[in-house]
Amino acid sequence: MTTAKIERFLNIFTIISLFALASFVFTSLALSSLIHIFIFIPSLYFTYKAWKEGQLDISGSRIALLLLVLFGVISVIAAPDIANKFKGIGKLKYFLIGVLGIYAYRSCLEDKLRSDKVRLILNIFMVSVSIATISGIIGLYTGHNPLRFRAATDEWRATGMYGMAITYGYGIQFACILFCGLLLYRKKIEKFINTKLLIFATVISLAGLYLSYTRGAMVGFLVAVPFLLYGKSKKLFFSALIMGMIVVALVVGAIVSGKGGNSRIFQALDSESNMIRISQYRAAWHGFKENPLTGLGYRNFEPHSVALKEKYGLGYLSFRGHAHNNFLEILAGTGIFGFVAVVAFVLFWFIETFRRKDIIGMVVPAFVVAFVVSGLFQNTMMDSENMYLIMSVYALSQLRIS
């Protein structure tokens, strides 16, 4: 088989991976694994080809992400209580494929964007997100999620087709950012989108975000929206930023004054939900202080969380879980070097995309802001459902669009 035929075959694999992303990232965690299954070999091949031809074009964000993988591996090897080192290291695959996948996407999409394929992928994504959200909303109001063929897993909050409202809430905020951005700049990509479908998907997704009652995701979305407006007008950007700050101040005021009533969104600062989070934050900090260089091991804070809270008198010993904060989780799990790497990654990713003048530069910086801000309240980097989308958007944001 000639090289050209091999590459055409691998490009088909990449396209299948993109269809899997569009179809399953909000509808099926099991089938979402097809994203990685089909992108893996093309990623290795085209990364090697780019290296051989001197076309790696290494950026700051890619270096930082690779360093995060390296320090994650070291943390797992150094952790005495992780028996299956290969399994622990395997959990870093999302970051690694996020980097290697760039070169597969470039081979498949750059310089030969096929409007029919891109349009179909975007349409499938909008439809699948909308269907998942509608199914979750029906589940909220009827008690039965029709597409999951089972009772709703949360009687108070929309969960989409996920098992947990919090996972869905943080995931749907990213879809909301993407849809709102594409809607704002639809004239630049009109050949790739169905405007009516995009409007429908945007409205449904915003409803899903609200009905998930996921506070951190809502904050992430509200803080990110002004960055979508920067490409339209700097005046609009600053006006929206000021309005957002006023809204946040009013919400905080209502919470502090106790005038939020029984609303989950306005619950008191000392509510059990908030205090559990704070106990996890403090436990993660103590975990870091005990192992500042290599941490407790990537994704290994959770097994230590209760013991750390007991040791330092932090309370809420009945709750065993991750840090509910991306940065503290990485700090506790991989130590100071992994923490610096993840901070550098988001900074470089934001700067690299913010400097661009194309559709990526107009939409993706807001996505990064949402990722950072909402990541202060939830560990989205440990949720497979969220990471499939986040790392795919990162890899696609590295495309060089003429």
Secondary structure, DSSP 8 states (H G I E B T S, - for coil): --HHHHHHHHHHHHHHHHHHHHHHTTT-HHHHHHHHHHHHHHHHHHHHHHHHTT-----HHHHHHHHHHHHHHHHHHH-TT-S-HHHHHHTTHHHHHHHHHHHHHHHHHTT---HHHHHHHHHHHHHHHHHHHHHHHHHHHHSEETTTTEE-S-SSS--TTSS-HHHHHHHHHHHHHHHHHHHHTGGGSGGG--HHHHHHHHHHHHHHHHHTT-HHHHHHHHHHHHHHHTTT-HHHHHHHHHHHHHHHHHHHHHHHHTTTTT-STT--TTSHHHHHHHHHHHHHHHHHHHSTTT-S-TT-SHHHHHHHHHHTT---TT-----SSHHHHHHHHHHHHHHHHHHHHHHHHHHHHHT--SHHHHHHHHHHHHHHHHTTTS-GGG-HHHHHHHHHHHHHHT----
